Amino acid sequence: MTVSVASTPAVGPDTSAAGTTADRDGLSVWPRSATPAADADVLVGGVSLTEAADRFGTPVYVLDETEVRERCRSYRTAFPEADIVYAAKAFLCRAMVRWVQEEGLGLDVCSAGELALAAAAGFPPEKIVMHGNAKSPEDLETAVRLGVGRIVVDSTSEIARLAAIVPAGSRQRVMVRVVPGIAAGGHTKVRTGTEDQKFGLSITDGSAQHAVARVLAQPRLELVGLHCHIGSQITTVKPYLAAVRRLTGLLARIRDQHGVQLPQLNIGGGHGIAYRPGEDTLDVPVLAGRVRAELEEGCHRADLTVPRLTLEPGRAVVGPAGVVVYRVLAVKRTGTRTFVAVDGGMSDNPRPALYGVRYAPRLIGRHSVAPPDLVTVVGRHCEAGDVLADDVPLAGDVRPGDLIAVPAAGAYHLSMASGYNLVGRPPVVAVVNGIARTLVRRESLDDMSRRDVGL
Ligand code: LLP
């Protein structure tokens, strides 16, 4: 059975982590360090975005290091008793690995590639959680070889495959990913708590219980707990409470059936952020209080010891820390619409095309007195669906050469970037204390042509 506790539409007062309802000069969904400067410039981490655009070229992704670190810390403060594991799929590079490690978080990876990057950057493997609905032999072998802390089993066939590669005399810790039957999340494509999607093992049809029995029967596997991830861009607490209830119930049934009390519960990530001023965000301290109470009550009722919690936020750690700056290449005024075409698009941000997500672009670096027009900001790619922001207000005299900045660009942009039209993926620049440094350089034509080895 699926309980529908879908999160509310993304409108309402700004309750972002900044804890303010003021719009901060239209910068409420920007990094907290963002401040307006002369000539309509904006400083992020003390760095002028127009200077960054000149120095690094456009498009450029600017990542506020302090914002990322503070977001990591605020999770640790809200959940001091839990493991906070950053979901690398939101955005990963070596610096990100370092920041997350220094702030005391673990890391969630879902491929041998993410795992290898984390390991190469020196991340302690025991603090890594490995995910994937279809882990390749390479994924599993790399995870076992490097000694990741936990592997989350997502299909029955994976259990024997995994057990077979664990060396004699050692035991791999695993969790079982459960489908709790809860509909939540910003878009159907990111709802993963229901029966009708590819992730996890159902409680309703008994596959979760079956997988638990199979893992318990494998001497080289140690079942440490249950996992669920109900979806992404969730802005209310309720679906998480429902998930905790369902999983606590299953923990009790496992105890009754197998006589084992699993010591861990991982409730995934999915914490929603605001992409535009006024949108809701998930209130993490409120989540912490309510989840803790629900878990303690449920365990008390079922006579279970309270398991250690794990959470896996991705977007809420890095999303609000990123700003992308594009340059306008063309402005086309048709009878009914104005198209403002920039030098990036769906190859660096596929989210509007995939999920219909709406962003709040801002003209920077030139003060305009022209009244705002409703325009459509489009990318440079060869399809009409390459729209970055539809019907957004921009200065009526917007013109080629102008700079357009888009906040809340830190998560699921570059990690989902593609090679479409061989445009090349933009660089990532970290800003902190007035200093900008390149973390990931721009992808060059040379990078792209190197892979093209045949004739
Ligand atoms: N844990 C697991 C097992 C996940 O699958 C995910 C995300 C997370 C944690 C982190 O979720 P977050 O806190 O970032 O919402 N591309 C989509 C989002 C896909 C999320 C996939 N899984 C987007 O751009 O909105």
Boltz pocket constraint, residues with backbone or C-beta under 6 A from the ligand:
constraints:
  - pocket:
      binder: B
      contacts: [[A, 87], [A, 89], [A, 90], [A, 108], [A, 131], [A, 190], [A, 229], [A, 231], [A, 232], [A, 233], [A, 268], [A, 269], [A, 270], [A, 271], [A, 312], [A, 313], [A, 314], [A, 315], [A, 316], [A, 351], [A, 355], [A, 411], [A, 412], [A, 416]]
      max_distance: 6.0
